[in-house]
């Protein structure tokens, strides 16, 4: 199954490692370091036109990618839970 992250971007639900709320998670030093490290390595993909609200961490081919989305973590959770009912 796939999860629509916004715009024309979908990822396999099996690849999703975690979803971070950018309003609250960026207070942590560890989260900031992780996001900065991914950005320096060119592994951050910005898929939002508006205010970023979440970061979706995906493991693909042994590497971690981070999608920055304008969708809230709650919306992404609902989409993922909707897949369980299928």
N, CA, C and O atoms as CSV, one atom per row, in Angstrom:
chain,resi,resn,atom,element,x,y,z
A,1,UNK,N,N,0.831,-1.182,0.000
A,1,UNK,CA,C,0.000,0.000,0.000
A,1,UNK,C,C,0.879,1.251,0.000
A,1,UNK,O,O,2.049,1.217,0.382
A,2,UNK,N,N,0.290,2.323,-0.430
A,2,UNK,CA,C,1.011,3.574,-0.566
A,2,UNK,C,C,0.311,4.681,0.217
A,2,UNK,O,O,-0.902,4.652,0.424
A,3,UNK,N,N,1.109,5.653,0.644
A,3,UNK,CA,C,0.587,6.808,1.366
A,3,UNK,C,C,0.895,8.052,0.554
A,3,UNK,O,O,2.036,8.280,0.153
A,4,UNK,N,N,-0.141,8.858,0.314
A,4,UNK,CA,C,0.031,10.117,-0.411
A,4,UNK,C,C,0.517,11.180,0.570
A,4,UNK,O,O,-0.160,11.476,1.555
A,5,UNK,N,N,1.698,11.756,0.299
A,5,UNK,CA,C,2.304,12.731,1.214
A,5,UNK,C,C,2.001,14.181,0.848
A,5,UNK,O,O,2.311,15.094,1.614
A,6,UNK,N,N,1.399,14.393,-0.314
A,6,UNK,CA,C,1.145,15.736,-0.783
A,6,UNK,C,C,1.690,15.897,-2.181
A,6,UNK,O,O,2.521,15.113,-2.639
A,7,UNK,N,N,1.203,16.942,-2.862
A,7,UNK,CA,C,1.553,17.143,-4.274
A,7,UNK,C,C,1.330,15.844,-5.023
A,7,UNK,O,O,0.263,15.240,-4.911
A,8,UNK,N,N,2.306,15.412,-5.773
A,8,UNK,CA,C,2.198,14.163,-6.535
A,8,UNK,C,C,3.111,13.097,-5.951
A,8,UNK,O,O,3.631,12.257,-6.686
A,9,UNK,N,N,3.311,13.121,-4.648
A,9,UNK,CA,C,4.268,12.213,-4.017
A,9,UNK,C,C,3.570,11.144,-3.204
A,9,UNK,O,O,2.771,11.435,-2.314
A,10,UNK,N,N,3.887,9.899,-3.528
A,10,UNK,CA,C,3.398,8.761,-2.763
A,10,UNK,C,C,4.591,7.887,-2.404
A,10,UNK,O,O,5.549,7.787,-3.171
A,11,UNK,N,N,4.530,7.258,-1.243
A,11,UNK,CA,C,5.582,6.345,-0.815
A,11,UNK,C,C,4.936,5.052,-0.331
A,11,UNK,O,O,3.779,5.035,0.091
A,12,UNK,N,N,5.692,3.994,-0.398
A,12,UNK,CA,C,5.216,2.715,0.105
A,12,UNK,C,C,5.105,2.799,1.626
A,12,UNK,O,O,6.007,3.305,2.294
A,13,UNK,N,N,4.012,2.308,2.159
A,13,UNK,CA,C,3.812,2.339,3.613
A,13,UNK,C,C,4.892,1.524,4.329
A,13,UNK,O,O,5.232,1.809,5.477
A,14,UNK,N,N,5.421,0.523,3.656
A,14,UNK,CA,C,6.472,-0.309,4.254
A,14,UNK,C,C,7.796,0.438,4.399
A,14,UNK,O,O,8.624,0.072,5.233
A,15,UNK,N,N,8.000,1.463,3.609
A,15,UNK,CA,C,9.253,2.223,3.663
A,15,UNK,C,C,9.259,3.280,4.769
A,15,UNK,O,O,10.324,3.764,5.154
A,16,UNK,N,N,8.088,3.640,5.277
A,16,UNK,CA,C,7.989,4.725,6.258
A,16,UNK,C,C,8.544,4.263,7.600
A,16,UNK,O,O,8.095,3.275,8.179
A,17,UNK,N,N,9.537,5.016,8.071
A,17,UNK,CA,C,10.167,4.728,9.362
A,17,UNK,C,C,9.510,5.555,10.454
A,17,UNK,O,O,9.313,5.074,11.570
A,18,UNK,N,N,9.173,6.790,10.136
A,18,UNK,CA,C,8.562,7.656,11.128
A,18,UNK,C,C,8.031,8.932,10.521
A,18,UNK,O,O,8.400,9.312,9.410
A,19,UNK,N,N,7.156,9.591,11.266
A,19,UNK,CA,C,6.583,10.869,10.861
A,19,UNK,C,C,6.794,11.844,12.009
A,19,UNK,O,O,6.373,11.585,13.136
A,20,UNK,N,N,7.440,12.954,11.726
A,20,UNK,CA,C,7.768,13.947,12.752
A,20,UNK,C,C,6.905,15.190,12.589
A,20,UNK,O,O,6.727,15.689,11.478
A,21,UNK,N,N,6.378,15.679,13.684
A,21,UNK,CA,C,5.644,16.941,13.691
A,21,UNK,C,C,6.677,18.052,13.800
A,21,UNK,O,O,7.363,18.161,14.817
A,22,UNK,N,N,6.794,18.872,12.770
A,22,UNK,CA,C,7.831,19.899,12.765
A,22,UNK,C,C,7.570,21.024,13.762
A,22,UNK,O,O,8.486,21.772,14.103
A,23,UNK,N,N,6.339,21.150,14.230
A,23,UNK,CA,C,6.036,22.175,15.240
A,23,UNK,C,C,6.632,21.818,16.598
A,23,UNK,O,O,7.007,22.709,17.362
A,24,UNK,N,N,6.724,20.531,16.906
A,24,UNK,CA,C,7.186,20.124,18.229
A,24,UNK,C,C,8.523,19.388,18.217
A,24,UNK,O,O,9.289,19.500,19.174
A,25,UNK,N,N,8.816,18.650,17.171
A,25,UNK,CA,C,10.016,17.804,17.187
A,25,UNK,C,C,11.312,18.579,16.986
A,25,UNK,O,O,12.377,18.086,17.356
A,26,UNK,N,N,11.253,19.763,16.419
A,26,UNK,CA,C,12.486,20.505,16.174
A,26,UNK,C,C,13.052,21.149,17.435
A,26,UNK,O,O,14.092,21.805,17.381
A,27,UNK,N,N,12.383,20.971,18.562
A,27,UNK,CA,C,12.939,21.459,19.820
A,27,UNK,C,C,14.067,20.550,20.303
A,27,UNK,O,O,14.935,20.981,21.062
A,28,UNK,N,N,14.051,19.318,19.873
A,28,UNK,CA,C,15.058,18.345,20.291
A,28,UNK,C,C,16.360,18.540,19.522
A,28,UNK,O,O,16.361,18.704,18.302
A,29,UNK,N,N,17.445,18.519,20.244
A,29,UNK,CA,C,18.775,18.653,19.639
A,29,UNK,C,C,19.046,17.490,18.685
A,29,UNK,O,O,19.638,17.678,17.622
A,30,UNK,N,N,18.616,16.303,19.064
A,30,UNK,CA,C,18.863,15.112,18.252
A,30,UNK,C,C,18.100,15.176,16.926
A,30,UNK,O,O,18.626,14.800,15.878
A,31,UNK,N,N,16.871,15.651,16.983
A,31,UNK,CA,C,16.074,15.771,15.764
A,31,UNK,C,C,16.680,16.822,14.843
A,31,UNK,O,O,16.775,16.609,13.634
A,32,UNK,N,N,17.086,17.944,15.403
A,32,UNK,CA,C,17.721,18.985,14.599
A,32,UNK,C,C,18.975,18.451,13.928
A,32,UNK,O,O,19.202,18.697,12.744
A,33,UNK,N,N,19.794,17.719,14.684
A,33,UNK,CA,C,21.022,17.150,14.122
A,33,UNK,C,C,20.715,16.160,13.003
A,33,UNK,O,O,21.388,16.156,11.972
A,34,UNK,N,N,19.698,15.320,13.204
A,34,UNK,CA,C,19.309,14.345,12.189
A,34,UNK,C,C,18.870,15.042,10.908
A,34,UNK,O,O,19.328,14.691,9.820
A,35,UNK,N,N,17.986,16.026,11.032
A,35,UNK,CA,C,17.491,16.734,9.851
A,35,UNK,C,C,18.607,17.504,9.149
A,35,UNK,O,O,18.656,17.539,7.920
A,36,UNK,N,N,19.494,18.115,9.913
A,36,UNK,CA,C,20.619,18.839,9.334
A,36,UNK,C,C,21.546,17.888,8.594
A,36,UNK,O,O,22.014,18.204,7.500
A,37,UNK,N,N,21.812,16.738,9.175
A,37,UNK,CA,C,22.664,15.730,8.549
A,37,UNK,C,C,22.068,15.242,7.228
A,37,UNK,O,O,22.776,15.121,6.229
A,38,UNK,N,N,20.780,14.968,7.230
A,38,UNK,CA,C,20.110,14.517,6.005
A,38,UNK,C,C,20.142,15.604,4.933
A,38,UNK,O,O,20.318,15.314,3.749
A,39,UNK,N,N,19.971,16.849,5.354
A,39,UNK,CA,C,19.987,17.955,4.400
A,39,UNK,C,C,21.371,18.108,3.769
A,39,UNK,O,O,21.480,18.322,2.562
A,40,UNK,N,N,22.417,18.001,4.571
A,40,UNK,CA,C,23.781,18.107,4.053
A,40,UNK,C,C,24.100,16.995,3.055
A,40,UNK,O,O,24.869,17.194,2.115
A,41,UNK,N,N,23.496,15.817,3.273
A,41,UNK,CA,C,23.722,14.668,2.383
A,41,UNK,C,C,22.808,14.692,1.158
A,41,UNK,O,O,22.877,13.799,0.314
A,42,UNK,N,N,21.957,15.710,1.062
A,42,UNK,CA,C,21.048,15.815,-0.068
A,42,UNK,C,C,19.894,14.834,-0.024
A,42,UNK,O,O,19.374,14.437,-1.067
A,43,UNK,N,N,19.493,14.445,1.162
A,43,UNK,CA,C,18.442,13.448,1.323
A,43,UNK,C,C,17.128,14.036,1.829
A,43,UNK,O,O,16.257,13.302,2.296
A,44,UNK,N,N,16.985,15.345,1.739
A,44,UNK,CA,C,15.736,15.996,2.123
A,44,UNK,C,C,15.019,16.433,0.856
A,44,UNK,O,O,15.595,17.111,0.004
A,45,UNK,N,N,13.755,16.038,0.741
A,45,UNK,CA,C,12.954,16.369,-0.427
A,45,UNK,C,C,11.774,17.208,0.039
A,45,UNK,O,O,10.911,16.730,0.775
A,46,UNK,N,N,11.745,18.449,-0.393
A,46,UNK,CA,C,10.684,19.368,0.017
A,46,UNK,C,C,9.531,19.246,-0.975
A,46,UNK,O,O,9.683,19.561,-2.156
A,47,UNK,N,N,8.393,18.792,-0.494
A,47,UNK,CA,C,7.234,18.619,-1.369
A,47,UNK,C,C,6.097,19.551,-0.975
A,47,UNK,O,O,4.938,19.272,-1.283
A,48,UNK,N,N,6.404,20.635,-0.312
A,48,UNK,CA,C,5.330,21.543,0.104
A,48,UNK,C,C,5.516,22.923,-0.506
A,48,UNK,O,O,6.633,23.402,-0.701
A,49,UNK,N,N,4.387,23.539,-0.798
A,49,UNK,CA,C,4.380,24.911,-1.310
A,49,UNK,C,C,4.109,25.895,-0.184
A,49,UNK,O,O,4.381,27.089,-0.307
A,50,UNK,N,N,3.580,25.390,0.892
A,50,UNK,CA,C,3.130,26.210,2.002
A,50,UNK,C,C,4.013,25.948,3.215
A,50,UNK,O,O,5.128,25.444,3.076
A,51,UNK,N,N,3.539,26.275,4.358
A,51,UNK,CA,C,4.253,26.066,5.613
A,51,UNK,C,C,4.476,24.580,5.866
A,51,UNK,O,O,3.508,23.820,5.884
A,52,UNK,N,N,5.721,24.139,6.063
A,52,UNK,CA,C,5.971,22.720,6.337
A,52,UNK,C,C,5.439,22.335,7.711
A,52,UNK,O,O,5.642,23.045,8.697
A,53,UNK,N,N,4.744,21.182,7.755
A,53,UNK,CA,C,4.147,20.750,9.018
A,53,UNK,C,C,4.672,19.419,9.505
A,53,UNK,O,O,4.615,19.122,10.698
A,54,UNK,N,N,5.191,18.604,8.575
A,54,UNK,CA,C,5.669,17.288,8.991
A,54,UNK,C,C,6.876,16.861,8.159
A,54,UNK,O,O,7.112,17.351,7.054
A,55,UNK,N,N,7.624,15.930,8.738
A,55,UNK,CA,C,8.754,15.317,8.047
A,55,UNK,C,C,8.524,13.817,8.080
A,55,UNK,O,O,8.349,13.229,9.147
A,56,UNK,N,N,8.525,13.204,6.908
A,56,UNK,CA,C,8.290,11.767,6.809
A,56,UNK,C,C,9.628,11.111,6.491
A,56,UNK,O,O,10.224,11.373,5.446
A,57,UNK,N,N,10.093,10.261,7.396
A,57,UNK,CA,C,11.370,9.570,7.230
A,57,UNK,C,C,11.096,8.231,6.558
A,57,UNK,O,O,10.286,7.431,7.025
A,58,UNK,N,N,11.801,8.012,5.438
A,58,UNK,CA,C,11.606,6.815,4.629
A,58,UNK,C,C,12.945,6.109,4.472
A,58,UNK,O,O,13.969,6.754,4.248
A,59,UNK,N,N,12.938,4.807,4.587
A,59,UNK,CA,C,14.144,4.012,4.360
A,59,UNK,C,C,14.005,3.343,2.995
A,59,UNK,O,O,13.106,2.535,2.765
A,60,UNK,N,N,14.921,3.704,2.099
A,60,UNK,CA,C,14.863,3.178,0.729
A,60,UNK,C,C,16.270,2.830,0.276
A,60,UNK,O,O,17.151,3.689,0.238
A,61,UNK,N,N,16.471,1.583,-0.063
A,61,UNK,CA,C,17.779,1.155,-0.559
A,61,UNK,C,C,18.887,1.319,0.463
A,61,UNK,O,O,20.027,1.610,0.102
A,62,UNK,N,N,18.564,1.135,1.740
A,62,UNK,CA,C,19.566,1.269,2.792
A,62,UNK,C,C,19.878,2.703,3.175
A,62,UNK,O,O,20.736,2.942,4.025
A,63,UNK,N,N,19.196,3.663,2.561
A,63,UNK,CA,C,19.402,5.073,2.886
A,63,UNK,C,C,18.102,5.667,3.418
A,63,UNK,O,O,17.006,5.208,3.096
A,64,UNK,N,N,18.258,6.697,4.237
A,64,UNK,CA,C,17.090,7.386,4.761
A,64,UNK,C,C,16.850,8.656,3.965
A,64,UNK,O,O,17.768,9.443,3.732
A,65,UNK,N,N,15.620,8.844,3.556
A,65,UNK,CA,C,15.182,10.061,2.890
A,65,UNK,C,C,14.177,10.747,3.800
A,65,UNK,O,O,13.456,10.091,4.552
A,66,UNK,N,N,14.134,12.064,3.726
A,66,UNK,CA,C,13.176,12.821,4.526
A,66,UNK,C,C,12.342,13.678,3.578
A,66,UNK,O,O,12.870,14.526,2.858
A,67,UNK,N,N,11.043,13.444,3.591
A,67,UNK,CA,C,10.110,14.245,2.809
A,67,UNK,C,C,9.512,15.294,3.728
A,67,UNK,O,O,8.966,14.965,4.781
A,68,UNK,N,N,9.613,16.559,3.332
A,68,UNK,CA,C,9.015,17.656,4.086
A,68,UNK,C,C,7.656,17.940,3.454
A,68,UNK,O,O,7.570,18.295,2.278
A,69,UNK,N,N,6.590,17.781,4.250
A,69,UNK,CA,C,5.230,17.888,3.730
A,69,UNK,C,C,4.448,18.984,4.444
A,69,UNK,O,O,4.714,19.317,5.599
A,70,UNK,N,N,3.480,19.531,3.724
A,70,UNK,CA,C,2.606,20.534,4.340
A,70,UNK,C,C,1.426,19.885,5.049
A,70,UNK,O,O,0.629,20.575,5.685
A,71,UNK,N,N,1.306,18.558,4.943
A,71,UNK,CA,C,0.238,17.846,5.636
A,71,UNK,C,C,0.617,17.629,7.102
A,71,UNK,O,O,1.786,17.427,7.431
A,72,UNK,N,N,-0.370,17.673,7.954
A,72,UNK,CA,C,-0.120,17.458,9.382
A,72,UNK,C,C,0.120,15.977,9.653
A,72,UNK,O,O,-0.256,15.115,8.859
A,73,UNK,N,N,0.744,15.703,10.776
A,73,UNK,CA,C,0.974,14.310,11.163
A,73,UNK,C,C,-0.362,13.594,11.362
A,73,UNK,O,O,-0.476,12.401,11.080
A,74,UNK,N,N,-1.345,14.299,11.835
A,74,UNK,CA,C,-2.676,13.714,12.049
A,74,UNK,C,C,-3.298,13.261,10.725
A,74,UNK,O,O,-3.879,12.178,10.646
A,75,UNK,N,N,-3.174,14.087,9.695
A,75,UNK,CA,C,-3.698,13.728,8.375
A,75,UNK,C,C,-2.968,12.519,7.818
A,75,UNK,O,O,-3.591,11.610,7.270
A,76,UNK,N,N,-1.659,12.508,7.956
A,76,UNK,CA,C,-0.878,11.372,7.462
A,76,UNK,C,C,-1.226,10.092,8.219
A,76,UNK,O,O,-1.281,9.013,7.628
A,77,UNK,N,N,-1.461,10.214,9.528
A,77,UNK,CA,C,-1.864,9.057,10.323
A,77,UNK,C,C,-3.218,8.512,9.849
A,77,UNK,O,O,-3.395,7.300,9.728
A,78,UNK,N,N,-4.160,9.401,9.585
A,78,UNK,CA,C,-5.467,8.974,9.103
A,78,UNK,C,C,-5.339,8.246,7.769
A,78,UNK,O,O,-6.017,7.245,7.536
A,79,UNK,N,N,-4.473,8.747,6.901
A,79,UNK,CA,C,-4.277,8.096,5.612
A,79,UNK,C,C,-3.653,6.703,5.794
A,79,UNK,O,O,-4.027,5.754,5.104
A,80,UNK,N,N,-2.713,6.594,6.718
A,80,UNK,CA,C,-2.093,5.306,6.972
A,80,UNK,C,C,-3.077,4.343,7.616
A,80,UNK,O,O,-3.076,3.157,7.285
A,81,UNK,N,N,-3.916,4.820,8.523
A,81,UNK,CA,C,-4.914,3.969,9.172
A,81,UNK,C,C,-5.990,3.535,8.179
A,81,UNK,O,O,-6.558,2.449,8.305
A,82,UNK,N,N,-6.263,4.377,7.206
A,82,UNK,CA,C,-7.235,4.028,6.175
A,82,UNK,C,C,-6.784,2.834,5.369
A,82,UNK,O,O,-7.609,2.089,4.841
A,83,UNK,N,N,-5.465,2.644,5.270
A,83,UNK,CA,C,-4.933,1.504,4.541
A,83,UNK,C,C,-5.187,0.194,5.273
A,83,UNK,O,O,-5.294,-0.862,4.649
A,84,UNK,N,N,-5.282,0.263,6.595
A,84,UNK,CA,C,-5.504,-0.953,7.376
A,84,UNK,C,C,-6.908,-1.507,7.159
A,84,UNK,O,O,-7.134,-2.708,7.307
A,85,UNK,N,N,-7.846,-0.640,6.811
A,85,UNK,CA,C,-9.213,-1.076,6.610
A,85,UNK,C,C,-9.427,-1.723,5.248
A,85,UNK,O,O,-10.484,-2.303,4.999
A,86,UNK,N,N,-8.455,-1.633,4.381
A,86,UNK,CA,C,-8.589,-2.187,3.021
A,86,UNK,C,C,-8.340,-3.674,3.031
A,86,UNK,O,O,-8.407,-4.318,1.984
